[in-house]
Amino acid sequence: MSITIANLGYISKKTECLSFLYNMFSDPYISNIQNTSIRKMFAIFMLNRAFSSCKILKFAPSPLFEITKSQANKLQKILNVKVNYCFSYSTPYCKDKSTILLPLYTIYSKTLYGILFEIKPKKILPPLCSFAQFTDFYIQKLKDTLNEIRPDAVIFSNHSLPLKLAKKDSYEKDTYIFCNLLAKNLNLKEYYVSFQSKLGPIKWLEPTTLNILKKLKNKSVLIVPVSFISDNTETIYEIDYTYAQFAKKMNINLFRFKSFNDDDDFIEVLSSIISRYI
C-alpha cells in the first residue's frame, strides 16, 4: 500500500510555465470542452494569451515542488509506509491507480478533483476542510496570528473560478461555509471573503481580493490565503508582491497568514488524517 499527496502544479522556470499552462487548459474540467481535438486547439490558443503570466518567474519562482517533496518525506517517516507525491499539471504527474490519494486542497472543486477521479486510484480522500483535525488546527494557528498582530480586518482570500464553471460547482458555497466557520470560531468583527488569481477577460467569482483591499485604506489587514496551504506563486507573488505594493499606496499595513508548508505540526495533522485509511 502507498499514500500519494497531490497538488495542482508549480512554475519555477519558463519550460515549466508553458507545460503547466498547456496541461491546465487541456483539462476538460477546466476548459469544459469534451472534444479532445478542439480542447487541444483551445489550449494552444490560451497558451498564446496567457504566456505573459510567465513574467512572474523573475519575482517569484514557485517553491511548491520542494515543499511537496518535503511533506511526503516527513509523512513517510511518521507513517512508516511509502508516501509519494504528484501533480495534476506538473511532473511527476498523478498516474498511480494503486495508491490512496490525498489532494492537498482546502475545499472541494470539480476543477481540482475531476482530473484526479479520471485516474481511478484505490481511494481519493475528501478535501482537508472535511476533517476536524485540520479545521481545529487552522483555527488555532489563526488565533495565534491574530493575537500577535491584532489586525483591524481579515480577508479570507480564495482561488477564483470562472462564473461559468462556478455555477456547476459547490466550490463557492463551500468556500463561504468554511470561511464563515473560521470567522465564527475566532469571533471576528470585520472580515471579508474574496477571490484572487483571475486569468483572462471572462467573468470570475467576486468580490476580488484587490477590490476588498480598496475599501480598507489606512487599516491593518491580515490576508488569509485559504486555498493555499503551501506557498506557491499565488502567495509569494500575488499576495506578498502585488497586493503588498498596492497596500503601500493605500496606507494599509498588510500581513499575510503563514502557509503551513512542511511545518512539523501540520505534518502531524496530515498524518493523523491519513492514518485512518491505512
C-alpha atoms as an extended CHARMM CRD file, in Angstrom:
* protein
*
       278  EXT
         1         1  MET       CA              0.0000000000        0.0000000000        0.0000000000  PROA      1               0.0000000000
         2         2  SER       CA              1.1480000000        3.5320000000       -0.7130000000  PROA      2               0.0000000000
         3         3  ILE       CA             -0.0620000000        7.0240000000        0.0060000000  PROA      3               0.0000000000
         4         4  THR       CA              0.2580000000        9.8460000000       -2.5150000000  PROA      4               0.0000000000
         5         5  ILE       CA             -0.1900000000       13.5170000000       -1.7300000000  PROA      5               0.0000000000
         6         6  ALA       CA             -1.3270000000       15.5660000000       -4.7120000000  PROA      6               0.0000000000
         7         7  ASN       CA             -1.2570000000       19.2080000000       -5.6700000000  PROA      7               0.0000000000
         8         8  LEU       CA             -2.0270000000       21.2100000000       -8.7940000000  PROA      8               0.0000000000
         9         9  GLY       CA              1.4260000000       22.0820000000      -10.0840000000  PROA      9               0.0000000000
        10        10  TYR       CA              4.2970000000       24.5350000000       -9.9710000000  PROA      10              0.0000000000
        11        11  ILE       CA              6.1380000000       27.0060000000      -12.1930000000  PROA      11              0.0000000000
        12        12  SER       CA              9.7810000000       27.6270000000      -11.3740000000  PROA      12              0.0000000000
        13        13  LYS       CA             11.1960000000       28.1290000000      -14.9030000000  PROA      13              0.0000000000
        14        14  LYS       CA              9.9060000000       29.0420000000      -18.3760000000  PROA      14              0.0000000000
        15        15  THR       CA              9.6500000000       25.4940000000      -19.7200000000  PROA      15              0.0000000000
        16        16  GLU       CA              7.5250000000       24.5480000000      -16.7050000000  PROA      16              0.0000000000
        17        17  CYS       CA              5.3460000000       27.5910000000      -17.2890000000  PROA      17              0.0000000000
        18        18  LEU       CA              4.4680000000       26.5130000000      -20.8330000000  PROA      18              0.0000000000
        19        19  SER       CA              3.7660000000       22.8990000000      -19.9130000000  PROA      19              0.0000000000
        20        20  PHE       CA              1.7530000000       23.8820000000      -16.8220000000  PROA      20              0.0000000000
        21        21  LEU       CA             -0.4600000000       26.2710000000      -18.7710000000  PROA      21              0.0000000000
        22        22  TYR       CA             -0.9600000000       23.8220000000      -21.6360000000  PROA      22              0.0000000000
        23        23  ASN       CA             -1.8730000000       20.9840000000      -19.2660000000  PROA      23              0.0000000000
        24        24  MET       CA             -4.2500000000       23.2140000000      -17.3560000000  PROA      24              0.0000000000
        25        25  PHE       CA             -6.1030000000       24.4620000000      -20.4320000000  PROA      25              0.0000000000
        26        26  SER       CA             -6.1840000000       20.9020000000      -21.7950000000  PROA      26              0.0000000000
        27        27  ASP       CA             -8.0310000000       19.7060000000      -18.6960000000  PROA      27              0.0000000000
        28        28  PRO       CA            -11.6900000000       19.0800000000      -19.6800000000  PROA      28              0.0000000000
        29        29  TYR       CA            -12.7710000000       20.0720000000      -16.1570000000  PROA      29              0.0000000000
        30        30  ILE       CA            -11.1630000000       23.4810000000      -16.7130000000  PROA      30              0.0000000000
        31        31  SER       CA            -11.9470000000       24.1340000000      -20.3750000000  PROA      31              0.0000000000
        32        32  ASN       CA            -15.3640000000       22.4300000000      -20.1950000000  PROA      32              0.0000000000
        33        33  ILE       CA            -14.6620000000       21.1310000000      -23.7350000000  PROA      33              0.0000000000
        34        34  GLN       CA            -15.1920000000       17.4000000000      -24.2020000000  PROA      34              0.0000000000
        35        35  ASN       CA            -13.8530000000       17.0160000000      -27.7560000000  PROA      35              0.0000000000
        36        36  THR       CA            -10.1350000000       16.2220000000      -27.4270000000  PROA      36              0.0000000000
        37        37  SER       CA             -9.0070000000       17.8760000000      -30.6730000000  PROA      37              0.0000000000
        38        38  ILE       CA            -10.9280000000       21.0700000000      -30.0160000000  PROA      38              0.0000000000
        39        39  ARG       CA             -9.6770000000       21.1230000000      -26.4350000000  PROA      39              0.0000000000
        40        40  LYS       CA             -6.0580000000       20.9030000000      -27.5910000000  PROA      40              0.0000000000
        41        41  MET       CA             -6.5880000000       23.7700000000      -30.0470000000  PROA      41              0.0000000000
        42        42  PHE       CA             -8.1830000000       25.7660000000      -27.2440000000  PROA      42              0.0000000000
        43        43  ALA       CA             -5.1570000000       25.0600000000      -25.0160000000  PROA      43              0.0000000000
        44        44  ILE       CA             -2.7450000000       26.3140000000      -27.6850000000  PROA      44              0.0000000000
        45        45  PHE       CA             -4.8640000000       29.4190000000      -28.2360000000  PROA      45              0.0000000000
        46        46  MET       CA             -4.9720000000       30.1570000000      -24.4920000000  PROA      46              0.0000000000
        47        47  LEU       CA             -1.2620000000       29.4530000000      -24.1780000000  PROA      47              0.0000000000
        48        48  ASN       CA             -0.5050000000       32.3460000000      -26.5090000000  PROA      48              0.0000000000
        49        49  ARG       CA             -2.7510000000       34.6470000000      -24.4930000000  PROA      49              0.0000000000
        50        50  ALA       CA             -1.5440000000       33.5420000000      -21.0670000000  PROA      50              0.0000000000
        51        51  PHE       CA              2.1940000000       33.3090000000      -21.7730000000  PROA      51              0.0000000000
        52        52  SER       CA              2.7490000000       36.8130000000      -20.4140000000  PROA      52              0.0000000000
        53        53  SER       CA              1.9380000000       35.4150000000      -16.9660000000  PROA      53              0.0000000000
        54        54  CYS       CA              5.3320000000       33.6530000000      -17.0780000000  PROA      54              0.0000000000
        55        55  LYS       CA              6.9780000000       37.0030000000      -16.3000000000  PROA      55              0.0000000000
        56        56  ILE       CA              6.2690000000       36.3420000000      -12.6160000000  PROA      56              0.0000000000
        57        57  LEU       CA              9.2430000000       33.9600000000      -12.6330000000  PROA      57              0.0000000000
        58        58  LYS       CA             11.5230000000       36.9890000000      -12.3620000000  PROA      58              0.0000000000
        59        59  PHE       CA              9.9710000000       37.7860000000       -8.9830000000  PROA      59              0.0000000000
        60        60  ALA       CA              8.6840000000       34.5280000000       -7.5490000000  PROA      60              0.0000000000
        61        61  PRO       CA              9.5300000000       31.0900000000       -8.9220000000  PROA      61              0.0000000000
        62        62  SER       CA              7.2430000000       28.5950000000       -7.2150000000  PROA      62              0.0000000000
        63        63  PRO       CA              8.6910000000       26.5970000000       -4.2920000000  PROA      63              0.0000000000
        64        64  LEU       CA              5.7890000000       24.1140000000       -4.3900000000  PROA      64              0.0000000000
        65        65  PHE       CA              7.7890000000       21.1740000000       -5.7690000000  PROA      65              0.0000000000
        66        66  GLU       CA             10.3340000000       21.2230000000       -2.9480000000  PROA      66              0.0000000000
        67        67  ILE       CA              7.6600000000       21.8100000000       -0.3120000000  PROA      67              0.0000000000
        68        68  THR       CA              5.5250000000       18.9050000000       -1.5310000000  PROA      68              0.0000000000
        69        69  LYS       CA              8.5500000000       16.6150000000       -1.7260000000  PROA      69              0.0000000000
        70        70  SER       CA              9.4510000000       17.5070000000        1.8560000000  PROA      70              0.0000000000
        71        71  GLN       CA              5.8640000000       16.9370000000        3.0190000000  PROA      71              0.0000000000
        72        72  ALA       CA              5.9220000000       13.4410000000        1.5140000000  PROA      72              0.0000000000
        73        73  ASN       CA              9.3050000000       12.5940000000        3.0740000000  PROA      73              0.0000000000
        74        74  LYS       CA              8.2070000000       13.7310000000        6.5280000000  PROA      74              0.0000000000
        75        75  LEU       CA              4.9200000000       11.8350000000        6.2960000000  PROA      75              0.0000000000
        76        76  GLN       CA              6.7290000000        8.6620000000        5.2560000000  PROA      76              0.0000000000
        77        77  LYS       CA              8.9340000000        8.7940000000        8.3530000000  PROA      77              0.0000000000
        78        78  ILE       CA              5.9110000000        9.1770000000       10.6360000000  PROA      78              0.0000000000
        79        79  LEU       CA              3.5540000000        6.6930000000        8.9530000000  PROA      79              0.0000000000
        80        80  ASN       CA              6.1560000000        4.0510000000        8.0950000000  PROA      80              0.0000000000
        81        81  VAL       CA              4.5420000000        3.4900000000        4.6830000000  PROA      81              0.0000000000
        82        82  LYS       CA              5.5970000000        4.6430000000        1.2450000000  PROA      82              0.0000000000
        83        83  VAL       CA              4.4210000000        8.2170000000        0.6300000000  PROA      83              0.0000000000
        84        84  ASN       CA              4.7150000000        9.5770000000       -2.9000000000  PROA      84              0.0000000000
        85        85  TYR       CA              3.8230000000       12.9800000000       -4.3230000000  PROA      85              0.0000000000
        86        86  CYS       CA              2.3580000000       14.0480000000       -7.6410000000  PROA      86              0.0000000000
        87        87  PHE       CA              0.8450000000       16.9880000000       -9.5060000000  PROA      87              0.0000000000
        88        88  SER       CA             -2.0310000000       17.3950000000      -11.9350000000  PROA      88              0.0000000000
        89        89  TYR       CA             -0.2140000000       19.7430000000      -14.3140000000  PROA      89              0.0000000000
        90        90  SER       CA              3.4830000000       19.2810000000      -13.4690000000  PROA      90              0.0000000000
        91        91  THR       CA              5.9030000000       16.3850000000      -13.1230000000  PROA      91              0.0000000000
        92        92  PRO       CA              5.7200000000       13.9120000000      -11.5440000000  PROA      92              0.0000000000
        93        93  TYR       CA              2.1590000000       13.5230000000      -12.8260000000  PROA      93              0.0000000000
        94        94  CYS       CA             -0.5850000000       11.7810000000      -10.8910000000  PROA      94              0.0000000000
        95        95  LYS       CA             -0.9630000000        8.3400000000      -12.5340000000  PROA      95              0.0000000000
        96        96  ASP       CA             -0.8410000000        5.6510000000       -9.8270000000  PROA      96              0.0000000000
        97        97  LYS       CA             -4.0540000000        3.6160000000       -9.6610000000  PROA      97              0.0000000000
        98        98  SER       CA             -2.9890000000        1.5170000000       -6.6700000000  PROA      98              0.0000000000
        99        99  THR       CA             -2.4880000000        4.3500000000       -4.2060000000  PROA      99              0.0000000000
       100       100  ILE       CA             -4.5810000000        6.2110000000       -1.6390000000  PROA      100             0.0000000000
       101       101  LEU       CA             -4.6050000000        9.7920000000       -2.8790000000  PROA      101             0.0000000000
       102       102  LEU       CA             -4.7170000000       12.8000000000       -0.5710000000  PROA      102             0.0000000000
       103       103  PRO       CA             -5.2300000000       16.0250000000       -2.5450000000  PROA      103             0.0000000000
       104       104  LEU       CA             -3.8040000000       18.9240000000       -0.5490000000  PROA      104             0.0000000000
       105       105  TYR       CA             -6.7870000000       21.1560000000       -1.2510000000  PROA      105             0.0000000000
       106       106  THR       CA             -8.6770000000       23.0010000000        1.4490000000  PROA      106             0.0000000000
       107       107  ILE       CA            -12.0370000000       22.9800000000       -0.3470000000  PROA      107             0.0000000000
       108       108  TYR       CA            -13.5350000000       20.6970000000       -2.9750000000  PROA      108             0.0000000000
       109       109  SER       CA            -13.9680000000       21.8030000000       -6.5700000000  PROA      109             0.0000000000
       110       110  LYS       CA            -14.6880000000       19.6980000000       -9.6070000000  PROA      110             0.0000000000
       111       111  THR       CA            -11.9770000000       21.7060000000      -11.3790000000  PROA      111             0.0000000000
       112       112  LEU       CA             -9.4530000000       20.3130000000       -8.8790000000  PROA      112             0.0000000000
       113       113  TYR       CA            -10.7390000000       16.7910000000       -8.3390000000  PROA      113             0.0000000000
       114       114  GLY       CA            -12.0710000000       15.9740000000      -11.8040000000  PROA      114             0.0000000000
       115       115  ILE       CA             -8.7350000000       15.0580000000      -13.3600000000  PROA      115             0.0000000000
       116       116  LEU       CA             -7.8420000000       13.0070000000      -10.2550000000  PROA      116             0.0000000000
       117       117  PHE       CA            -11.0420000000       10.9600000000      -10.4570000000  PROA      117             0.0000000000
       118       118  GLU       CA            -10.0850000000       10.1230000000      -14.0470000000  PROA      118             0.0000000000
       119       119  ILE       CA             -7.0280000000        8.2530000000      -12.7290000000  PROA      119             0.0000000000
       120       120  LYS       CA             -9.2740000000        5.9490000000      -10.6490000000  PROA      120             0.0000000000
       121       121  PRO       CA             -6.8640000000        5.4130000000       -7.7480000000  PROA      121             0.0000000000
       122       122  LYS       CA             -7.6620000000        2.9880000000       -4.9450000000  PROA      122             0.0000000000
       123       123  LYS       CA             -9.1880000000        5.8340000000       -2.9340000000  PROA      123             0.0000000000
       124       124  ILE       CA             -9.3290000000        9.6330000000       -3.0740000000  PROA      124             0.0000000000
       125       125  LEU       CA             -9.6720000000       11.3910000000        0.2670000000  PROA      125             0.0000000000
       126       126  PRO       CA            -12.0270000000       14.3660000000        0.6210000000  PROA      126             0.0000000000
       127       127  PRO       CA            -10.7960000000       17.9770000000        0.9260000000  PROA      127             0.0000000000
       128       128  LEU       CA             -8.9760000000       18.9880000000        4.0870000000  PROA      128             0.0000000000
       129       129  CYS       CA            -11.8450000000       21.1040000000        5.4130000000  PROA      129             0.0000000000
       130       130  SER       CA            -13.7820000000       17.8280000000        5.8420000000  PROA      130             0.0000000000
       131       131  PHE       CA            -11.5190000000       16.7810000000        8.7140000000  PROA      131             0.0000000000
       132       132  ALA       CA            -11.9700000000       18.1600000000       12.2280000000  PROA      132             0.0000000000
       133       133  GLN       CA             -8.2300000000       17.8390000000       12.9080000000  PROA      133             0.0000000000
       134       134  PHE       CA             -7.4670000000       20.2140000000       10.0660000000  PROA      134             0.0000000000
       135       135  THR       CA            -10.1720000000       22.7320000000       10.9600000000  PROA      135             0.0000000000
       136       136  ASP       CA             -9.1470000000       22.7970000000       14.6380000000  PROA      136             0.0000000000
       137       137  PHE       CA             -5.5130000000       23.2150000000       13.6290000000  PROA      137             0.0000000000
       138       138  TYR       CA             -6.4070000000       26.0450000000       11.2320000000  PROA      138             0.0000000000
       139       139  ILE       CA             -8.4120000000       27.8690000000       13.8960000000  PROA      139             0.0000000000
       140       140  GLN       CA             -5.6280000000       27.5940000000       16.4700000000  PROA      140             0.0000000000
       141       141  LYS       CA             -2.9800000000       28.8450000000       14.0390000000  PROA      141             0.0000000000
       142       142  LEU       CA             -5.1790000000       31.7610000000       13.0500000000  PROA      142             0.0000000000
       143       143  LYS       CA             -5.8860000000       32.5660000000       16.6880000000  PROA      143             0.0000000000
       144       144  ASP       CA             -2.1510000000       32.6890000000       17.4160000000  PROA      144             0.0000000000
       145       145  THR       CA             -1.5710000000       35.0100000000       14.4560000000  PROA      145             0.0000000000
       146       146  LEU       CA             -4.4620000000       37.3100000000       15.3820000000  PROA      146             0.0000000000
       147       147  ASN       CA             -3.2320000000       37.5960000000       18.9670000000  PROA      147             0.0000000000
       148       148  GLU       CA              0.1910000000       38.5490000000       17.6670000000  PROA      148             0.0000000000
       149       149  ILE       CA             -0.6950000000       41.2250000000       15.1020000000  PROA      149             0.0000000000
       150       150  ARG       CA             -4.2820000000       42.2520000000       16.0660000000  PROA      150             0.0000000000
       151       151  PRO       CA             -5.4100000000       43.4830000000       12.6090000000  PROA      151             0.0000000000
       152       152  ASP       CA             -8.3980000000       45.7550000000       12.0290000000  PROA      152             0.0000000000
       153       153  ALA       CA             -9.7870000000       43.4230000000        9.3540000000  PROA      153             0.0000000000
       154       154  VAL       CA             -9.2670000000       39.9230000000        7.9580000000  PROA      154             0.0000000000
       155       155  ILE       CA             -9.5990000000       38.9040000000        4.3090000000  PROA      155             0.0000000000
       156       156  PHE       CA            -10.1470000000       35.2160000000        3.5630000000  PROA      156             0.0000000000
       157       157  SER       CA             -8.7150000000       35.0820000000        0.0470000000  PROA      157             0.0000000000
       158       158  ASN       CA             -9.5590000000       32.0860000000       -2.1390000000  PROA      158             0.0000000000
       159       159  HSD       CA             -8.5960000000       30.9890000000       -5.6300000000  PROA      159             0.0000000000
       160       160  SER       CA            -11.2740000000       32.2140000000       -8.0110000000  PROA      160             0.0000000000
       161       161  LEU       CA            -13.2360000000       30.2610000000      -10.6170000000  PROA      161             0.0000000000
       162       162  PRO       CA            -14.8100000000       31.3890000000      -13.8910000000  PROA      162             0.0000000000
       163       163  LEU       CA            -18.5040000000       32.0020000000      -13.2760000000  PROA      163             0.0000000000
       164       164  LYS       CA            -19.4140000000       29.5070000000      -15.9840000000  PROA      164             0.0000000000
       165       165  LEU       CA            -17.6880000000       26.7400000000      -14.0220000000  PROA      165             0.0000000000
       166       166  ALA       CA            -18.6660000000       28.0130000000      -10.5780000000  PROA      166             0.0000000000
       167       167  LYS       CA            -22.3860000000       27.7140000000      -11.3840000000  PROA      167             0.0000000000
       168       168  LYS       CA            -21.9590000000       23.9470000000      -11.7620000000  PROA      168             0.0000000000
       169       169  ASP       CA            -19.7410000000       23.5310000000       -8.7180000000  PROA      169             0.0000000000
       170       170  SER       CA            -20.1880000000       23.5180000000       -4.9290000000  PROA      170             0.0000000000
       171       171  TYR       CA            -16.9280000000       25.4400000000       -4.5220000000  PROA      171             0.0000000000
       172       172  GLU       CA            -18.3260000000       28.9340000000       -3.9210000000  PROA      172             0.0000000000
       173       173  LYS       CA            -20.8860000000       27.7500000000       -1.3680000000  PROA      173             0.0000000000
       174       174  ASP       CA            -18.3780000000       25.5380000000        0.4540000000  PROA      174             0.0000000000
       175       175  THR       CA            -15.8420000000       28.3620000000        0.4840000000  PROA      175             0.0000000000
       176       176  TYR       CA            -18.2440000000       30.6740000000        2.2740000000  PROA      176             0.0000000000
       177       177  ILE       CA            -19.2430000000       27.9250000000        4.7100000000  PROA      177             0.0000000000
       178       178  PHE       CA            -15.6430000000       27.2260000000        5.6890000000  PROA      178             0.0000000000
       179       179  CYS       CA            -14.5720000000       30.8780000000        5.9000000000  PROA      179             0.0000000000
       180       180  ASN       CA            -17.6330000000       31.7960000000        7.9590000000  PROA      180             0.0000000000
       181       181  LEU       CA            -16.8810000000       28.8550000000       10.2550000000  PROA      181             0.0000000000
       182       182  LEU       CA            -13.3640000000       30.1570000000       10.8280000000  PROA      182             0.0000000000
       183       183  ALA       CA            -14.6360000000       33.6790000000       11.4520000000  PROA      183             0.0000000000
       184       184  LYS       CA            -17.3030000000       32.4920000000       13.9060000000  PROA      184             0.0000000000
       185       185  ASN       CA            -14.8410000000       30.4560000000       15.9510000000  PROA      185             0.0000000000
       186       186  LEU       CA            -12.4550000000       33.4010000000       16.0580000000  PROA      186             0.0000000000
       187       187  ASN       CA            -15.1610000000       35.9720000000       16.8890000000  PROA      187             0.0000000000
       188       188  LEU       CA            -14.0280000000       38.2200000000       14.0530000000  PROA      188             0.0000000000
       189       189  LYS       CA            -15.7420000000       41.5980000000       13.9290000000  PROA      189             0.0000000000
       190       190  GLU       CA            -14.6460000000       42.6660000000       10.4540000000  PROA      190             0.0000000000
       191       191  TYR       CA            -13.8570000000       40.0480000000        7.8530000000  PROA      191             0.0000000000
       192       192  TYR       CA            -14.3590000000       39.5070000000        4.1340000000  PROA      192             0.0000000000
       193       193  VAL       CA            -14.4400000000       36.5170000000        1.7970000000  PROA      193             0.0000000000
       194       194  SER       CA            -12.7990000000       37.2500000000       -1.5490000000  PROA      194             0.0000000000
       195       195  PHE       CA            -11.2860000000       35.6280000000       -4.6330000000  PROA      195             0.0000000000
       196       196  GLN       CA             -7.9360000000       36.0220000000       -6.3880000000  PROA      196             0.0000000000
       197       197  SER       CA             -5.8840000000       34.7250000000       -9.3320000000  PROA      197             0.0000000000
       198       198  LYS       CA             -8.2830000000       35.5870000000      -12.1330000000  PROA      198             0.0000000000
       199       199  LEU       CA             -6.8990000000       34.8110000000      -15.5880000000  PROA      199             0.0000000000
       200       200  GLY       CA             -8.2720000000       36.1930000000      -18.8560000000  PROA      200             0.0000000000
       201       201  PRO       CA            -11.1430000000       38.5540000000      -19.7530000000  PROA      201             0.0000000000
       202       202  ILE       CA            -14.1150000000       36.3380000000      -18.7890000000  PROA      202             0.0000000000
       203       203  LYS       CA            -16.1740000000       36.8330000000      -15.6270000000  PROA      203             0.0000000000
       204       204  TRP       CA            -14.8950000000       35.1550000000      -12.4670000000  PROA      204             0.0000000000
       205       205  LEU       CA            -16.1560000000       34.8630000000       -8.8920000000  PROA      205             0.0000000000
       206       206  GLU       CA            -16.2580000000       38.1200000000       -6.9780000000  PROA      206             0.0000000000
       207       207  PRO       CA            -15.5170000000       40.1390000000       -4.9420000000  PROA      207             0.0000000000
       208       208  THR       CA            -11.8480000000       40.1870000000       -5.8310000000  PROA      208             0.0000000000
       209       209  THR       CA             -9.2740000000       40.4540000000       -3.0820000000  PROA      209             0.0000000000
       210       210  LEU       CA             -7.9290000000       43.6170000000       -4.6700000000  PROA      210             0.0000000000
       211       211  ASN       CA            -11.3430000000       45.3050000000       -4.5970000000  PROA      211             0.0000000000
       212       212  ILE       CA            -11.7440000000       44.4250000000       -0.9270000000  PROA      212             0.0000000000
       213       213  LEU       CA             -8.3510000000       45.9590000000       -0.1810000000  PROA      213             0.0000000000
       214       214  LYS       CA             -9.5280000000       49.1770000000       -1.8410000000  PROA      214             0.0000000000
       215       215  LYS       CA            -12.1420000000       49.5090000000        0.9120000000  PROA      215             0.0000000000
       216       216  LEU       CA             -9.6290000000       49.1640000000        3.7390000000  PROA      216             0.0000000000
       217       217  LYS       CA             -7.4750000000       52.2550000000        3.3250000000  PROA      217             0.0000000000
       218       218  ASN       CA             -5.4290000000       53.2290000000        6.4070000000  PROA      218             0.0000000000
       219       219  LYS       CA             -6.1860000000       49.9410000000        8.2010000000  PROA      219             0.0000000000
       220       220  SER       CA             -4.1210000000       46.9610000000        9.2870000000  PROA      220             0.0000000000
       221       221  VAL       CA             -5.2310000000       43.8920000000        7.3460000000  PROA      221             0.0000000000
       222       222  LEU       CA             -4.4830000000       40.1810000000        7.5460000000  PROA      222             0.0000000000
       223       223  ILE       CA             -4.8860000000       38.1930000000        4.3210000000  PROA      223             0.0000000000
       224       224  VAL       CA             -5.5770000000       34.5050000000        4.8930000000  PROA      224             0.0000000000
       225       225  PRO       CA             -4.9450000000       32.5550000000        1.6460000000  PROA      225             0.0000000000
       226       226  VAL       CA             -7.4690000000       29.8180000000        2.4060000000  PROA      226             0.0000000000
       227       227  SER       CA             -6.9520000000       27.9150000000       -0.8410000000  PROA      227             0.0000000000
       228       228  PHE       CA             -3.1990000000       27.6800000000       -0.4270000000  PROA      228             0.0000000000
       229       229  ILE       CA             -1.8500000000       25.5580000000        2.4200000000  PROA      229             0.0000000000
       230       230  SER       CA              1.5930000000       25.6060000000        0.7740000000  PROA      230             0.0000000000
       231       231  ASP       CA              3.4720000000       28.5710000000       -0.6220000000  PROA      231             0.0000000000
       232       232  ASN       CA              3.2910000000       28.9710000000       -4.3820000000  PROA      232             0.0000000000
       233       233  THR       CA              3.0130000000       31.6860000000       -6.9840000000  PROA      233             0.0000000000
       234       234  GLU       CA             -0.3350000000       32.9210000000       -5.6570000000  PROA      234             0.0000000000
       235       235  THR       CA              1.0860000000       33.5880000000       -2.2060000000  PROA      235             0.0000000000
       236       236  ILE       CA              4.6250000000       34.7760000000       -2.8220000000  PROA      236             0.0000000000
       237       237  TYR       CA              3.9120000000       36.8290000000       -5.9410000000  PROA      237             0.0000000000
       238       238  GLU       CA              0.2450000000       37.7800000000       -5.9840000000  PROA      238             0.0000000000
       239       239  ILE       CA             -0.1080000000       38.4860000000       -2.2560000000  PROA      239             0.0000000000
       240       240  ASP       CA              3.4160000000       39.1760000000       -1.0000000000  PROA      240             0.0000000000
       241       241  TYR       CA              4.3780000000       41.3110000000       -4.0040000000  PROA      241             0.0000000000
       242       242  THR       CA              1.3730000000       42.5900000000       -5.9810000000  PROA      242             0.0000000000
       243       243  TYR       CA             -1.0560000000       43.1430000000       -3.1150000000  PROA      243             0.0000000000
       244       244  ALA       CA              1.7270000000       44.3930000000       -0.8510000000  PROA      244             0.0000000000
       245       245  GLN       CA              2.6550000000       47.0680000000       -3.4010000000  PROA      245             0.0000000000
       246       246  PHE       CA             -0.9640000000       48.1390000000       -3.6740000000  PROA      246             0.0000000000
       247       247  ALA       CA             -1.3440000000       48.1920000000        0.1150000000  PROA      247             0.0000000000
       248       248  LYS       CA              1.5350000000       50.6600000000        0.4410000000  PROA      248             0.0000000000
       249       249  LYS       CA             -0.2760000000       53.0860000000       -1.8590000000  PROA      249             0.0000000000
       250       250  MET       CA             -3.4110000000       52.7730000000        0.2830000000  PROA      250             0.0000000000
       251       251  ASN       CA             -1.5180000000       53.1540000000        3.5670000000  PROA      251             0.0000000000
       252       252  ILE       CA             -2.6050000000       49.6340000000        4.5250000000  PROA      252             0.0000000000
       253       253  ASN       CA             -0.4480000000       47.7260000000        6.9880000000  PROA      253             0.0000000000
       254       254  LEU       CA             -0.7140000000       44.3430000000        5.2650000000  PROA      254             0.0000000000
       255       255  PHE       CA              0.0680000000       40.9650000000        6.8040000000  PROA      255             0.0000000000
       256       256  ARG       CA             -0.2150000000       37.5080000000        5.2620000000  PROA      256             0.0000000000
       257       257  PHE       CA             -1.1460000000       34.4040000000        7.2340000000  PROA      257             0.0000000000
       258       258  LYS       CA              1.7830000000       31.9970000000        7.0210000000  PROA      258             0.0000000000
       259       259  SER       CA              1.3010000000       28.9370000000        4.8180000000  PROA      259             0.0000000000
       260       260  PHE       CA              1.5830000000       25.5920000000        6.5920000000  PROA      260             0.0000000000
       261       261  ASN       CA              4.0960000000       24.1700000000        4.0870000000  PROA      261             0.0000000000
       262       262  ASP       CA              6.0750000000       21.3110000000        5.6480000000  PROA      262             0.0000000000
       263       263  ASP       CA              5.8760000000       22.5880000000        9.2390000000  PROA      263             0.0000000000
       264       264  ASP       CA              6.0890000000       19.6750000000       11.6450000000  PROA      264             0.0000000000
       265       265  ASP       CA              2.7930000000       20.4080000000       13.3890000000  PROA      265             0.0000000000
       266       266  PHE       CA              0.9610000000       20.4700000000       10.0490000000  PROA      266             0.0000000000
       267       267  ILE       CA              2.6020000000       17.2030000000        9.0280000000  PROA      267             0.0000000000
       268       268  GLU       CA              1.2900000000       15.7040000000       12.2740000000  PROA      268             0.0000000000
       269       269  VAL       CA             -2.2300000000       16.7880000000       11.2880000000  PROA      269             0.0000000000
       270       270  LEU       CA             -1.8830000000       15.2150000000        7.8330000000  PROA      270             0.0000000000
       271       271  SER       CA             -0.5190000000       12.0020000000        9.3330000000  PROA      271             0.0000000000
       272       272  SER       CA             -3.4770000000       11.7510000000       11.7250000000  PROA      272             0.0000000000
       273       273  ILE       CA             -5.8470000000       12.1300000000        8.7620000000  PROA      273             0.0000000000
       274       274  ILE       CA             -4.0610000000        9.5550000000        6.6170000000  PROA      274             0.0000000000
       275       275  SER       CA             -3.6860000000        7.0150000000        9.4270000000  PROA      275             0.0000000000
       276       276  ARG       CA             -7.4550000000        6.4600000000        9.4010000000  PROA      276             0.0000000000
       277       277  TYR       CA             -7.1800000000        4.9540000000        5.9320000000  PROA      277             0.0000000000
       278       278  ILE       CA             -4.1710000000        2.6560000000        6.2380000000  PROA      278             0.0000000000
